[in-house]
Amino acid sequence: MKKSSILAVLATMGLLQACDTTPAQERQIGCAGATVAGAVLGGAVGNQFGGGSGKDILTAGGAVAGGMAANNAAGC
């Protein structure tokens, strides 16, 4: 389920980038891509720690923190 969701998001992002866009739209797409990539990476790191429900909490927290960090790093 998780893999299919990730693939769907990536495919959607690829289709959006193929559209003719304005510079403002390109910036929004870039910000969204950075945020999603950061969230996926943060969730993967958070998933390596804890056990039981603690693992779920750390995965979610890692995803949120990763998405926020990537969003800030991209200047969004």
PDB file of N, CA, C and O in Angstrom, chain B, residues numbered from 101:
ATOM      1  N   MET B 101       0.821  -1.193   0.000  1.00  0.00           N
ATOM      2  CA  MET B 101       0.000   0.000   0.000  1.00  0.00           C
ATOM      3  C   MET B 101       0.862   1.254   0.000  1.00  0.00           C
ATOM      4  O   MET B 101       0.600   2.192  -0.753  1.00  0.00           O
ATOM      5  N   LYS B 102       1.887   1.272   0.840  1.00  0.00           N
ATOM      6  CA  LYS B 102       2.740   2.451   0.919  1.00  0.00           C
ATOM      7  C   LYS B 102       3.476   2.683  -0.401  1.00  0.00           C
ATOM      8  O   LYS B 102       3.593   3.819  -0.861  1.00  0.00           O
ATOM      9  N   LYS B 103       3.970   1.598  -1.009  1.00  0.00           N
ATOM     10  CA  LYS B 103       4.709   1.744  -2.260  1.00  0.00           C
ATOM     11  C   LYS B 103       3.814   2.280  -3.369  1.00  0.00           C
ATOM     12  O   LYS B 103       4.240   3.118  -4.163  1.00  0.00           O
ATOM     13  N   SER B 104       2.580   1.800  -3.425  1.00  0.00           N
ATOM     14  CA  SER B 104       1.685   2.266  -4.479  1.00  0.00           C
ATOM     15  C   SER B 104       1.313   3.737  -4.269  1.00  0.00           C
ATOM     16  O   SER B 104       1.147   4.475  -5.240  1.00  0.00           O
ATOM     17  N   SER B 105       1.183   4.163  -3.022  1.00  0.00           N
ATOM     18  CA  SER B 105       0.884   5.568  -2.747  1.00  0.00           C
ATOM     19  C   SER B 105       2.047   6.462  -3.151  1.00  0.00           C
ATOM     20  O   SER B 105       1.850   7.523  -3.743  1.00  0.00           O
ATOM     21  N   ILE B 106       3.251   6.029  -2.829  1.00  0.00           N
ATOM     22  CA  ILE B 106       4.442   6.805  -3.188  1.00  0.00           C
ATOM     23  C   ILE B 106       4.572   6.897  -4.698  1.00  0.00           C
ATOM     24  O   ILE B 106       4.866   7.965  -5.235  1.00  0.00           O
ATOM     25  N   LEU B 107       4.354   5.786  -5.383  1.00  0.00           N
ATOM     26  CA  LEU B 107       4.446   5.796  -6.842  1.00  0.00           C
ATOM     27  C   LEU B 107       3.377   6.695  -7.458  1.00  0.00           C
ATOM     28  O   LEU B 107       3.635   7.369  -8.455  1.00  0.00           O
ATOM     29  N   ALA B 108       2.180   6.712  -6.872  1.00  0.00           N
ATOM     30  CA  ALA B 108       1.118   7.574  -7.389  1.00  0.00           C
ATOM     31  C   ALA B 108       1.484   9.051  -7.232  1.00  0.00           C
ATOM     32  O   ALA B 108       1.241   9.856  -8.131  1.00  0.00           O
ATOM     33  N   VAL B 109       2.066   9.398  -6.091  1.00  0.00           N
ATOM     34  CA  VAL B 109       2.480  10.791  -5.866  1.00  0.00           C
ATOM     35  C   VAL B 109       3.573  11.179  -6.851  1.00  0.00           C
ATOM     36  O   VAL B 109       3.519  12.256  -7.445  1.00  0.00           O
ATOM     37  N   LEU B 110       4.557  10.318  -7.029  1.00  0.00           N
ATOM     38  CA  LEU B 110       5.649  10.620  -7.952  1.00  0.00           C
ATOM     39  C   LEU B 110       5.160  10.736  -9.393  1.00  0.00           C
ATOM     40  O   LEU B 110       5.625  11.601 -10.136  1.00  0.00           O
ATOM     41  N   ALA B 111       4.232   9.879  -9.790  1.00  0.00           N
ATOM     42  CA  ALA B 111       3.687   9.942 -11.142  1.00  0.00           C
ATOM     43  C   ALA B 111       2.902  11.237 -11.348  1.00  0.00           C
ATOM     44  O   ALA B 111       2.991  11.860 -12.407  1.00  0.00           O
ATOM     45  N   THR B 112       2.141  11.635 -10.343  1.00  0.00           N
ATOM     46  CA  THR B 112       1.381  12.882 -10.425  1.00  0.00           C
ATOM     47  C   THR B 112       2.314  14.075 -10.544  1.00  0.00           C
ATOM     48  O   THR B 112       2.066  14.989 -11.330  1.00  0.00           O
ATOM     49  N   MET B 113       3.388  14.065  -9.763  1.00  0.00           N
ATOM     50  CA  MET B 113       4.354  15.161  -9.832  1.00  0.00           C
ATOM     51  C   MET B 113       4.994  15.224 -11.217  1.00  0.00           C
ATOM     52  O   MET B 113       5.209  16.310 -11.755  1.00  0.00           O
ATOM     53  N   GLY B 114       5.296  14.066 -11.791  1.00  0.00           N
ATOM     54  CA  GLY B 114       5.882  14.031 -13.124  1.00  0.00           C
ATOM     55  C   GLY B 114       4.935  14.567 -14.176  1.00  0.00           C
ATOM     56  O   GLY B 114       5.353  15.273 -15.095  1.00  0.00           O
ATOM     57  N   LEU B 115       3.653  14.234 -14.045  1.00  0.00           N
ATOM     58  CA  LEU B 115       2.664  14.736 -15.000  1.00  0.00           C
ATOM     59  C   LEU B 115       2.479  16.237 -14.860  1.00  0.00           C
ATOM     60  O   LEU B 115       2.306  16.934 -15.860  1.00  0.00           O
ATOM     61  N   LEU B 116       2.512  16.742 -13.635  1.00  0.00           N
ATOM     62  CA  LEU B 116       2.354  18.176 -13.432  1.00  0.00           C
ATOM     63  C   LEU B 116       3.520  18.953 -14.027  1.00  0.00           C
ATOM     64  O   LEU B 116       3.334  20.057 -14.538  1.00  0.00           O
ATOM     65  N   GLN B 117       4.709  18.391 -13.964  1.00  0.00           N
ATOM     66  CA  GLN B 117       5.869  19.080 -14.497  1.00  0.00           C
ATOM     67  C   GLN B 117       5.847  19.120 -16.019  1.00  0.00           C
ATOM     68  O   GLN B 117       6.510  19.968 -16.617  1.00  0.00           O
ATOM     69  N   ALA B 118       5.105  18.228 -16.655  1.00  0.00           N
ATOM     70  CA  ALA B 118       5.037  18.199 -18.115  1.00  0.00           C
ATOM     71  C   ALA B 118       4.126  19.288 -18.667  1.00  0.00           C
ATOM     72  O   ALA B 118       4.164  19.579 -19.863  1.00  0.00           O
ATOM     73  N   CYS B 119       3.319  19.885 -17.821  1.00  0.00           N
ATOM     74  CA  CYS B 119       2.412  20.949 -18.262  1.00  0.00           C
ATOM     75  C   CYS B 119       3.179  22.242 -18.496  1.00  0.00           C
ATOM     76  O   CYS B 119       4.242  22.466 -17.917  1.00  0.00           O
ATOM     77  N   ASP B 120       2.619  23.092 -19.360  1.00  0.00           N
ATOM     78  CA  ASP B 120       3.186  24.418 -19.573  1.00  0.00           C
ATOM     79  C   ASP B 120       2.842  25.267 -18.357  1.00  0.00           C
ATOM     80  O   ASP B 120       1.669  25.480 -18.051  1.00  0.00           O
ATOM     81  N   THR B 121       3.868  25.750 -17.667  1.00  0.00           N
ATOM     82  CA  THR B 121       3.640  26.448 -16.408  1.00  0.00           C
ATOM     83  C   THR B 121       4.280  27.832 -16.409  1.00  0.00           C
ATOM     84  O   THR B 121       5.180  28.125 -17.197  1.00  0.00           O
ATOM     85  N   THR B 122       3.794  28.661 -15.515  1.00  0.00           N
ATOM     86  CA  THR B 122       4.394  29.965 -15.288  1.00  0.00           C
ATOM     87  C   THR B 122       5.509  29.802 -14.256  1.00  0.00           C
ATOM     88  O   THR B 122       5.568  28.773 -13.583  1.00  0.00           O
ATOM     89  N   PRO B 123       6.390  30.786 -14.115  1.00  0.00           N
ATOM     90  CA  PRO B 123       7.446  30.677 -13.097  1.00  0.00           C
ATOM     91  C   PRO B 123       6.912  30.482 -11.679  1.00  0.00           C
ATOM     92  O   PRO B 123       7.522  29.775 -10.877  1.00  0.00           O
ATOM     93  N   ALA B 124       5.783  31.101 -11.371  1.00  0.00           N
ATOM     94  CA  ALA B 124       5.196  30.935 -10.028  1.00  0.00           C
ATOM     95  C   ALA B 124       4.724  29.498  -9.823  1.00  0.00           C
ATOM     96  O   ALA B 124       4.885  28.938  -8.738  1.00  0.00           O
ATOM     97  N   GLN B 125       4.139  28.898 -10.867  1.00  0.00           N
ATOM     98  CA  GLN B 125       3.687  27.517 -10.761  1.00  0.00           C
ATOM     99  C   GLN B 125       4.873  26.569 -10.660  1.00  0.00           C
ATOM    100  O   GLN B 125       4.817  25.579  -9.932  1.00  0.00           O
ATOM    101  N   GLU B 126       5.953  26.868 -11.391  1.00  0.00           N
ATOM    102  CA  GLU B 126       7.143  26.031 -11.316  1.00  0.00           C
ATOM    103  C   GLU B 126       7.721  26.045  -9.905  1.00  0.00           C
ATOM    104  O   GLU B 126       8.183  25.016  -9.412  1.00  0.00           O
ATOM    105  N   ARG B 127       7.697  27.202  -9.257  1.00  0.00           N
ATOM    106  CA  ARG B 127       8.189  27.307  -7.881  1.00  0.00           C
ATOM    107  C   ARG B 127       7.319  26.467  -6.940  1.00  0.00           C
ATOM    108  O   ARG B 127       7.839  25.785  -6.058  1.00  0.00           O
ATOM    109  N   GLN B 128       6.003  26.516  -7.126  1.00  0.00           N
ATOM    110  CA  GLN B 128       5.099  25.731  -6.281  1.00  0.00           C
ATOM    111  C   GLN B 128       5.342  24.236  -6.466  1.00  0.00           C
ATOM    112  O   GLN B 128       5.333  23.476  -5.497  1.00  0.00           O
ATOM    113  N   ILE B 129       5.556  23.821  -7.701  1.00  0.00           N
ATOM    114  CA  ILE B 129       5.822  22.405  -7.972  1.00  0.00           C
ATOM    115  C   ILE B 129       7.139  21.992  -7.326  1.00  0.00           C
ATOM    116  O   ILE B 129       7.238  20.914  -6.741  1.00  0.00           O
ATOM    117  N   GLY B 130       8.150  22.850  -7.433  1.00  0.00           N
ATOM    118  CA  GLY B 130       9.441  22.557  -6.814  1.00  0.00           C
ATOM    119  C   GLY B 130       9.338  22.479  -5.306  1.00  0.00           C
ATOM    120  O   GLY B 130       9.963  21.623  -4.679  1.00  0.00           O
ATOM    121  N   CYS B 131       8.554  23.367  -4.721  1.00  0.00           N
ATOM    122  CA  CYS B 131       8.354  23.339  -3.266  1.00  0.00           C
ATOM    123  C   CYS B 131       7.627  22.063  -2.837  1.00  0.00           C
ATOM    124  O   CYS B 131       7.977  21.448  -1.830  1.00  0.00           O
ATOM    125  N   ALA B 132       6.624  21.680  -3.601  1.00  0.00           N
ATOM    126  CA  ALA B 132       5.884  20.463  -3.279  1.00  0.00           C
ATOM    127  C   ALA B 132       6.784  19.243  -3.399  1.00  0.00           C
ATOM    128  O   ALA B 132       6.736  18.344  -2.559  1.00  0.00           O
ATOM    129  N   GLY B 133       7.601  19.212  -4.438  1.00  0.00           N
ATOM    130  CA  GLY B 133       8.520  18.083  -4.611  1.00  0.00           C
ATOM    131  C   GLY B 133       9.522  17.988  -3.483  1.00  0.00           C
ATOM    132  O   GLY B 133       9.803  16.894  -2.993  1.00  0.00           O
ATOM    133  N   ALA B 134      10.066  19.116  -3.063  1.00  0.00           N
ATOM    134  CA  ALA B 134      11.028  19.123  -1.957  1.00  0.00           C
ATOM    135  C   ALA B 134      10.367  18.667  -0.671  1.00  0.00           C
ATOM    136  O   ALA B 134      10.950  17.900   0.095  1.00  0.00           O
ATOM    137  N   THR B 135       9.161  19.133  -0.433  1.00  0.00           N
ATOM    138  CA  THR B 135       8.449  18.768   0.794  1.00  0.00           C
ATOM    139  C   THR B 135       8.142  17.274   0.825  1.00  0.00           C
ATOM    140  O   THR B 135       8.336  16.619   1.849  1.00  0.00           O
ATOM    141  N   VAL B 136       7.663  16.737  -0.293  1.00  0.00           N
ATOM    142  CA  VAL B 136       7.343  15.307  -0.359  1.00  0.00           C
ATOM    143  C   VAL B 136       8.602  14.464  -0.191  1.00  0.00           C
ATOM    144  O   VAL B 136       8.597  13.478   0.546  1.00  0.00           O
ATOM    145  N   ALA B 137       9.670  14.844  -0.867  1.00  0.00           N
ATOM    146  CA  ALA B 137      10.917  14.086  -0.747  1.00  0.00           C
ATOM    147  C   ALA B 137      11.444  14.129   0.683  1.00  0.00           C
ATOM    148  O   ALA B 137      11.905  13.111   1.199  1.00  0.00           O
ATOM    149  N   GLY B 138      11.384  15.282   1.326  1.00  0.00           N
ATOM    150  CA  GLY B 138      11.828  15.400   2.709  1.00  0.00           C
ATOM    151  C   GLY B 138      10.972  14.576   3.653  1.00  0.00           C
ATOM    152  O   GLY B 138      11.487  13.960   4.586  1.00  0.00           O
ATOM    153  N   ALA B 139       9.671  14.563   3.415  1.00  0.00           N
ATOM    154  CA  ALA B 139       8.765  13.788   4.259  1.00  0.00           C
ATOM    155  C   ALA B 139       9.021  12.289   4.120  1.00  0.00           C
ATOM    156  O   ALA B 139       9.014  11.560   5.111  1.00  0.00           O
ATOM    157  N   VAL B 140       9.246  11.836   2.897  1.00  0.00           N
ATOM    158  CA  VAL B 140       9.528  10.413   2.678  1.00  0.00           C
ATOM    159  C   VAL B 140      10.830  10.023   3.357  1.00  0.00           C
ATOM    160  O   VAL B 140      10.908   8.993   4.027  1.00  0.00           O
ATOM    161  N   LEU B 141      11.845  10.845   3.183  1.00  0.00           N
ATOM    162  CA  LEU B 141      13.140  10.555   3.798  1.00  0.00           C
ATOM    163  C   LEU B 141      13.049  10.612   5.321  1.00  0.00           C
ATOM    164  O   LEU B 141      13.590   9.741   6.002  1.00  0.00           O
ATOM    165  N   GLY B 142      12.379  11.617   5.859  1.00  0.00           N
ATOM    166  CA  GLY B 142      12.209  11.728   7.307  1.00  0.00           C
ATOM    167  C   GLY B 142      11.418  10.571   7.879  1.00  0.00           C
ATOM    168  O   GLY B 142      11.745  10.066   8.952  1.00  0.00           O
ATOM    169  N   GLY B 143      10.386  10.147   7.180  1.00  0.00           N
ATOM    170  CA  GLY B 143       9.600   8.996   7.617  1.00  0.00           C
ATOM    171  C   GLY B 143      10.411   7.715   7.607  1.00  0.00           C
ATOM    172  O   GLY B 143      10.263   6.876   8.495  1.00  0.00           O
ATOM    173  N   ALA B 144      11.270   7.558   6.603  1.00  0.00           N
ATOM    174  CA  ALA B 144      12.119   6.364   6.526  1.00  0.00           C
ATOM    175  C   ALA B 144      13.119   6.332   7.682  1.00  0.00           C
ATOM    176  O   ALA B 144      13.373   5.277   8.262  1.00  0.00           O
ATOM    177  N   VAL B 145      13.683   7.494   8.012  1.00  0.00           N
ATOM    178  CA  VAL B 145      14.625   7.558   9.135  1.00  0.00           C
ATOM    179  C   VAL B 145      13.893   7.312  10.449  1.00  0.00           C
ATOM    180  O   VAL B 145      14.374   6.547  11.285  1.00  0.00           O
ATOM    181  N   GLY B 146      12.743   7.943  10.645  1.00  0.00           N
ATOM    182  CA  GLY B 146      11.980   7.762  11.874  1.00  0.00           C
ATOM    183  C   GLY B 146      11.515   6.338  12.065  1.00  0.00           C
ATOM    184  O   GLY B 146      11.369   5.885  13.201  1.00  0.00           O
ATOM    185  N   ASN B 147      11.280   5.620  10.982  1.00  0.00           N
ATOM    186  CA  ASN B 147      10.822   4.238  11.038  1.00  0.00           C
ATOM    187  C   ASN B 147      11.905   3.292  11.559  1.00  0.00           C
ATOM    188  O   ASN B 147      11.598   2.171  11.964  1.00  0.00           O
ATOM    189  N   GLN B 148      13.140   3.718  11.554  1.00  0.00           N
ATOM    190  CA  GLN B 148      14.239   2.869  12.005  1.00  0.00           C
ATOM    191  C   GLN B 148      14.331   2.790  13.526  1.00  0.00           C
ATOM    192  O   GLN B 148      15.074   1.964  14.057  1.00  0.00           O
ATOM    193  N   PHE B 149      13.592   3.628  14.225  1.00  0.00           N
ATOM    194  CA  PHE B 149      13.685   3.707  15.673  1.00  0.00           C
ATOM    195  C   PHE B 149      12.378   3.294  16.335  1.00  0.00           C
ATOM    196  O   PHE B 149      11.318   3.324  15.709  1.00  0.00           O
ATOM    197  N   GLY B 150      12.459   2.914  17.585  1.00  0.00           N
ATOM    198  CA  GLY B 150      11.287   2.596  18.382  1.00  0.00           C
ATOM    199  C   GLY B 150      10.704   1.237  18.053  1.00  0.00           C
ATOM    200  O   GLY B 150      11.245   0.483  17.244  1.00  0.00           O
ATOM    201  N   GLY B 151       9.591   0.946  18.698  1.00  0.00           N
ATOM    202  CA  GLY B 151       8.888  -0.313  18.493  1.00  0.00           C
ATOM    203  C   GLY B 151       7.426  -0.128  18.848  1.00  0.00           C
ATOM    204  O   GLY B 151       7.095   0.752  19.641  1.00  0.00           O
ATOM    205  N   GLY B 152       6.552  -0.929  18.284  1.00  0.00           N
ATOM    206  CA  GLY B 152       5.126  -0.847  18.554  1.00  0.00           C
ATOM    207  C   GLY B 152       4.551   0.481  18.101  1.00  0.00           C
ATOM    208  O   GLY B 152       4.842   0.956  17.003  1.00  0.00           O
ATOM    209  N   SER B 153       3.725   1.081  18.964  1.00  0.00           N
ATOM    210  CA  SER B 153       3.113   2.353  18.604  1.00  0.00           C
ATOM    211  C   SER B 153       4.140   3.489  18.615  1.00  0.00           C
ATOM    212  O   SER B 153       3.947   4.506  17.948  1.00  0.00           O
ATOM    213  N   GLY B 154       5.228   3.319  19.368  1.00  0.00           N
ATOM    214  CA  GLY B 154       6.300   4.315  19.362  1.00  0.00           C
ATOM    215  C   GLY B 154       6.933   4.437  17.992  1.00  0.00           C
ATOM    216  O   GLY B 154       7.328   5.527  17.579  1.00  0.00           O
ATOM    217  N   LYS B 155       7.031   3.319  17.285  1.00  0.00           N
ATOM    218  CA  LYS B 155       7.595   3.332  15.933  1.00  0.00           C
ATOM    219  C   LYS B 155       6.703   4.147  14.991  1.00  0.00           C
ATOM    220  O   LYS B 155       7.195   4.899  14.150  1.00  0.00           O
ATOM    221  N   ASP B 156       5.398   3.988  15.143  1.00  0.00           N
ATOM    222  CA  ASP B 156       4.453   4.750  14.315  1.00  0.00           C
ATOM    223  C   ASP B 156       4.577   6.247  14.581  1.00  0.00           C
ATOM    224  O   ASP B 156       4.559   7.058  13.655  1.00  0.00           O
ATOM    225  N   ILE B 157       4.701   6.598  15.859  1.00  0.00           N
ATOM    226  CA  ILE B 157       4.818   8.007  16.238  1.00  0.00           C
ATOM    227  C   ILE B 157       6.116   8.594  15.692  1.00  0.00           C
ATOM    228  O   ILE B 157       6.121   9.710  15.171  1.00  0.00           O
ATOM    229  N   LEU B 158       7.214   7.852  15.809  1.00  0.00           N
ATOM    230  CA  LEU B 158       8.491   8.339  15.299  1.00  0.00           C
ATOM    231  C   LEU B 158       8.487   8.441  13.775  1.00  0.00           C
ATOM    232  O   LEU B 158       9.108   9.347  13.219  1.00  0.00           O
ATOM    233  N   THR B 159       7.805   7.538  13.100  1.00  0.00           N
ATOM    234  CA  THR B 159       7.703   7.604  11.641  1.00  0.00           C
ATOM    235  C   THR B 159       6.934   8.854  11.223  1.00  0.00           C
ATOM    236  O   THR B 159       7.358   9.584  10.327  1.00  0.00           O
ATOM    237  N   ALA B 160       5.802   9.094  11.878  1.00  0.00           N
ATOM    238  CA  ALA B 160       5.009  10.281  11.550  1.00  0.00           C
ATOM    239  C   ALA B 160       5.776  11.555  11.892  1.00  0.00           C
ATOM    240  O   ALA B 160       5.782  12.509  11.114  1.00  0.00           O
ATOM    241  N   GLY B 161       6.415  11.567  13.043  1.00  0.00           N
ATOM    242  CA  GLY B 161       7.195  12.743  13.434  1.00  0.00           C
ATOM    243  C   GLY B 161       8.347  13.003  12.483  1.00  0.00           C
ATOM    244  O   GLY B 161       8.631  14.152  12.147  1.00  0.00           O
ATOM    245  N   GLY B 162       9.010  11.941  12.050  1.00  0.00           N
ATOM    246  CA  GLY B 162      10.096  12.082  11.092  1.00  0.00           C
ATOM    247  C   GLY B 162       9.610  12.619   9.760  1.00  0.00           C
ATOM    248  O   GLY B 162      10.288  13.422   9.120  1.00  0.00           O
ATOM    249  N   ALA B 163       8.434  12.174   9.346  1.00  0.00           N
ATOM    250  CA  ALA B 163       7.867  12.659   8.082  1.00  0.00           C
ATOM    251  C   ALA B 163       7.537  14.147   8.165  1.00  0.00           C
ATOM    252  O   ALA B 163       7.819  14.902   7.235  1.00  0.00           O
ATOM    253  N   VAL B 164       6.951  14.558   9.263  1.00  0.00           N
ATOM    254  CA  VAL B 164       6.610  15.975   9.436  1.00  0.00           C
ATOM    255  C   VAL B 164       7.878  16.820   9.496  1.00  0.00           C
ATOM    256  O   VAL B 164       7.985  17.840   8.815  1.00  0.00           O
ATOM    257  N   ALA B 165       8.839  16.390  10.316  1.00  0.00           N
ATOM    258  CA  ALA B 165      10.082  17.152  10.469  1.00  0.00           C
ATOM    259  C   ALA B 165      10.854  17.198   9.151  1.00  0.00           C
ATOM    260  O   ALA B 165      11.396  18.242   8.788  1.00  0.00           O
ATOM    261  N   GLY B 166      10.906  16.085   8.442  1.00  0.00           N
ATOM    262  CA  GLY B 166      11.613  16.047   7.157  1.00  0.00           C
ATOM    263  C   GLY B 166      10.972  16.943   6.117  1.00  0.00           C
ATOM    264  O   GLY B 166      11.666  17.632   5.371  1.00  0.00           O
ATOM    265  N   GLY B 167       9.633  16.935   6.064  1.00  0.00           N
ATOM    266  CA  GLY B 167       8.925  17.796   5.126  1.00  0.00           C
ATOM    267  C   GLY B 167       9.141  19.271   5.429  1.00  0.00           C
ATOM    268  O   GLY B 167       9.330  20.076   4.516  1.00  0.00           O
ATOM    269  N   MET B 168       9.116  19.623   6.701  1.00  0.00           N
ATOM    270  CA  MET B 168       9.335  21.020   7.082  1.00  0.00           C
ATOM    271  C   MET B 168      10.767  21.458   6.792  1.00  0.00           C
ATOM    272  O   MET B 168      10.998  22.559   6.293  1.00  0.00           O
ATOM    273  N   ALA B 169      11.720  20.592   7.105  1.00  0.00           N
ATOM    274  CA  ALA B 169      13.136  20.930   6.872  1.00  0.00           C
ATOM    275  C   ALA B 169      13.405  21.111   5.381  1.00  0.00           C
ATOM    276  O   ALA B 169      14.085  22.056   4.981  1.00  0.00           O
ATOM    277  N   ALA B 170      12.876  20.213   4.564  1.00  0.00           N
ATOM    278  CA  ALA B 170      13.079  20.307   3.117  1.00  0.00           C
ATOM    279  C   ALA B 170      12.391  21.540   2.545  1.00  0.00           C
ATOM    280  O   ALA B 170      12.920  22.186   1.640  1.00  0.00           O
ATOM    281  N   ASN B 171      11.234  21.862   3.061  1.00  0.00           N
ATOM    282  CA  ASN B 171      10.507  23.050   2.613  1.00  0.00           C
ATOM    283  C   ASN B 171      11.321  24.305   2.922  1.00  0.00           C
ATOM    284  O   ASN B 171      11.439  25.191   2.075  1.00  0.00           O
ATOM    285  N   ASN B 172      11.876  24.386   4.114  1.00  0.00           N
ATOM    286  CA  ASN B 172      12.721  25.532   4.483  1.00  0.00           C
ATOM    287  C   ASN B 172      14.003  25.578   3.650  1.00  0.00           C
ATOM    288  O   ASN B 172      14.427  26.650   3.217  1.00  0.00           O
ATOM    289  N   ALA B 173      14.616  24.418   3.427  1.00  0.00           N
ATOM    290  CA  ALA B 173      15.857  24.371   2.665  1.00  0.00           C
ATOM    291  C   ALA B 173      15.640  24.806   1.213  1.00  0.00           C
ATOM    292  O   ALA B 173      16.529  25.395   0.598  1.00  0.00           O
ATOM    293  N   ALA B 174      14.462  24.514   0.673  1.00  0.00           N
ATOM    294  CA  ALA B 174      14.149  24.912  -0.703  1.00  0.00           C
ATOM    295  C   ALA B 174      13.772  26.384  -0.797  1.00  0.00           C
ATOM    296  O   ALA B 174      13.616  26.910  -1.899  1.00  0.00           O
ATOM    297  N   GLY B 175      13.624  27.050   0.331  1.00  0.00           N
ATOM    298  CA  GLY B 175      13.289  28.467   0.332  1.00  0.00           C
ATOM    299  C   GLY B 175      11.830  28.742   0.042  1.00  0.00           C
ATOM    300  O   GLY B 175      11.490  29.775  -0.535  1.00  0.00           O
ATOM    301  N   CYS B 176      10.981  27.837   0.433  1.00  0.00           N
ATOM    302  CA  CYS B 176       9.546  27.988   0.174  1.00  0.00           C
ATOM    303  C   CYS B 176       8.833  28.654   1.331  1.00  0.00           C
ATOM    304  O   CYS B 176       7.619  28.855   1.274  1.00  0.00           O
TER     305      CYS B 176
END
